[in-house]
């Protein structure tokens, strides 16, 4: 799932580096990793907003 980083964050867990991330960065994390980041630093992440679909031009007529 994609998350938006709400404040600067960096940490290691079990040899895995999370970050360094700046506020506004979008990251892809498993649900369990995101839960761990939130326990480590409450408020660090929020689910990313879906990007609007772009309209097709419909091609030449």
C-alpha positions as CSV (number, residue, x, y, z in Angstrom):
1,X,0.0,0.0,0.0
2,X,1.2,3.6,-0.6
3,X,1.6,6.0,2.2
4,X,2.4,9.7,2.4
5,X,5.2,10.6,4.9
6,X,4.0,13.4,7.2
7,X,7.3,14.3,8.8
8,X,11.0,13.4,8.4
9,X,11.7,9.8,9.3
10,X,14.5,7.3,9.3
11,X,15.0,4.1,11.3
12,X,16.3,0.5,11.1
13,X,14.4,-2.6,12.0
14,X,15.8,-6.1,11.8
15,X,18.6,-4.8,9.5
16,X,16.1,-3.0,7.1
17,X,16.4,0.7,6.6
18,X,13.2,2.7,6.5
19,X,14.0,6.2,5.1
20,X,15.4,8.7,5.1
21,X,12.1,10.1,4.1
22,X,11.1,13.8,3.9
23,X,7.6,15.1,4.5
24,X,5.4,14.7,1.4
25,X,7.3,11.7,0.0
26,X,5.1,8.7,-1.0
27,X,6.4,5.3,-0.1
28,X,5.2,1.7,-0.7
29,X,5.1,-0.4,2.4
30,X,3.4,-3.6,3.6
31,X,0.7,-3.1,6.1
32,X,2.9,-4.7,8.9
33,X,5.8,-2.4,8.1
34,X,3.5,0.7,8.1
35,X,2.1,-0.4,11.5
36,X,5.6,-0.7,12.8
37,X,6.6,2.8,11.6
38,X,3.5,4.2,13.2
39,X,4.3,2.6,16.5
40,X,7.9,3.9,16.3
41,X,6.8,7.4,15.2
42,X,3.1,8.1,15.6
43,X,1.7,10.3,12.9
44,X,4.6,9.6,10.5
45,X,2.4,8.1,7.8
46,X,-1.1,8.4,6.3
47,X,-2.6,6.4,3.4
48,X,-1.7,8.1,0.1
49,X,-4.6,9.7,-1.7
50,X,-5.6,8.0,-5.0
51,X,-4.4,9.9,-8.0
52,X,-7.2,10.9,-10.4
53,X,-7.4,8.9,-13.6
54,X,-6.4,10.7,-16.7
55,X,-8.9,10.9,-19.5
56,X,-8.0,9.3,-22.8
57,X,-8.0,11.6,-25.8
58,X,-10.1,9.0,-27.6
59,X,-7.8,8.8,-30.6
60,X,-8.2,10.2,-34.1
61,X,-11.6,10.2,-35.8
